[in-house]
Amino acid sequence: MSTTNTSTDTDTEALVALLDIIDNYPDAAALRARSIELLAAPPGATVLDVGCGAGRAVAEMTEQGWDAHGIDLDEHMLTIARRRWPHCRFEKADAASLPLADHSVRGYRAEKVFHDIADPSSALTEAHRVLAPGGRIVLIGQDWDGFFIDSDHPELTRTIVHARADTVAAPRAARRYRNLLLDTGFADPHIEVHTGVFTDHTLLPMLTGIAHAAAAAGAITSEQAEDWIGDQTRRGQADRGFVAIPLFLAHADRP
């Protein structure tokens, strides 16, 4: 789930540890399985997972009998993916410049990727190029303005969420999936909404990160950030945490 090449080994290991926890949630596993099912490619077909991260979905796509390729820009992530899934294929490439021939792919999957691309249409144009007629694209992503977090400070929470969203390259890409797919020549787009709900301390590193990002952007003070993080920490410890993140799943066909 990475489209940039700026992480350190330590950053990557911490991110992968968090993603492993989230990916093992039953709802997350079900959403991943649903996205793979929707590819509907025939046995032996070439399929892509763009922004593959540590490679779990690539391994699961390979288990379907497909020739699955994992694509990512982050060399640290690719190193982890190759170590974990040595039987799978991983390659460093940009989502807007894939090293594949025209019409050579039957399935294209990207999860939590397009918000990192300032011009998502560039990646979709490239997806349209490499997909064969009759192929399918499947996208998963969150809207960065749409994090729902219970807090003793609702106004501060709104400020933090929106300030963090403003630091993302394309924070509202997911709500635009349908129109973006139509505008780049895909047909019959469908949208599903799956909401992840977290009531423990699992997302505390993410919550800490968005508060610090809001402070770094000047939207709140460092003291406000630490107070808010303290509130979320206490909630997690007392089994009173609540975070809901709607995830948009889109799929469309390549005419």
C-alpha positions, -999 to +999 in steps of 0.1 A: +000+000+000+028+023-007+034+046-037+062+067-024+099+057-017+106+078+014+104+054+043+133+041+064+137+005+075+124+014+110+094+033+096+085+004+074+088-022+101+065-002+123+040+003+096+040-033+086+035-044+122+004-021+124-009-033+090-005-069+101-027-064+131-054-046+110-052-071+081-059-099+106-092-084+117-121-106+104-137-076+086-104-066+069-098-102+058-133-104+044-129-071+025-096-083+010-112-116+000-141-097-015-118-076-036-099-106-049-131-124-057-143-095-077-113-097-100-130-128-115-100-137-137-096-171-153-070-196-140-035-187-150-044-151-159-019-122-151-032-100-123-017-070-105-017-057-069-005-021-072+008-007-040+012-042-027+031-033+005+042-064+024+025-087-002-003-105+016-028-099-011-004-110-038+001-143-019-037-148-017-041-139-054-014-165-063-033-191-043-062-185-067-041-200-095-033-166-111+001-152-122+000-124-096+025-095-097+030-072-067+039-036-077+053-011-052+076+019-051+090+013-016+121-009-017+119-016+020+083-029+016+094-050-013+122-065+007+097-076+033+073-089+007+100-110-010+111-124+024+076-134+034+064-147+001+094-160-018+072-179-043+055-147-054+066-120-079+073-084-068+086-055-088+094-019-081+074+004-103+053+035-104+015+031-106+015+057-134+042+039-154+038+001-152+065-021-169+038-041-188+026-043-224-008-030-235-037-053-228-015-078-210-034-080-177-068-095-167-071-081-132-059-049-115-062-044-077-051-014-056-059-010-019-053+022+000-031+036-028-048+063-048-049+088-019-011+089-022-012+099-059-017+136-065-033+129-099-052+096-095-064+097-131-028+092-142-027+058-125-062+049-138-051+058-174-022+034-170-045+007-155-067+011-185-037+007-208-024-026-193-058-042-188-071-064-216-106-059-229-129-077-205-105-073-176-115-058-143-102-031-119-109-033-082-100-004-059-102+000-021-097+032-002-108+055+026-118+091+025-094+110+047-121+135+058-143+105+069-127+093+101-152+090+130-135+091+164-153+093+197-136+120+219-142+143+248-132+171+224-153+168+193-144+201+178-107+194+183-112+160+168-127+175+136-098+199+133-073+171+137-090+149+111-094+176+085-059+190+091-044+155+086-065+151+054-051+183+040-016+167+042-026+138+019-019+141-018-055+131-028-075+128+004-109+125-013-099+101-041-121+073-028-153+093-030-143+100-066-138+064-076-169+061-097-164+094-117-127+088-121-133+053-135-159+066-159-137+095-170-108+072-178-129+048-200-140+021-176-175+007-178-202-004-154-186+009-122-201-003-089-194+010-054-196-008-020-190+006+014-174-015+042-169+002+076-140-008+098-148-004+135-121-004+162-128-003+199-094-012+214-060+004+213-050-010+179-052+023+161-035+044+188-003+047+167-024+060+138-043+084+161-011+096+175+002+102+140-028+122+129-026+144+160+011+151+155+005+158+118-022+184+127+003+200+151+031+200+125+007+217+101-001+244+126-038+235+129-035+228+166-008+233+193+015+206+205-002+208+239-036+202+223-022+172+204-008+156+236-040+162+255-060+146+227-036+116+225-039+112+262-077+111+259-075+084+232-049+065+252-071+064+283-101+054+262-082+025+248-070+013+282-105+015+296-122-003+267-139+030+256-122+036+223-142+040+192-129+046+157-150+040+125-134+043+090-157+037+060-138+020+031-150+023-004-147-007-027-151+000-064-149-023-094-154-017-131-147-034-164-123-026-191-144-025-224 
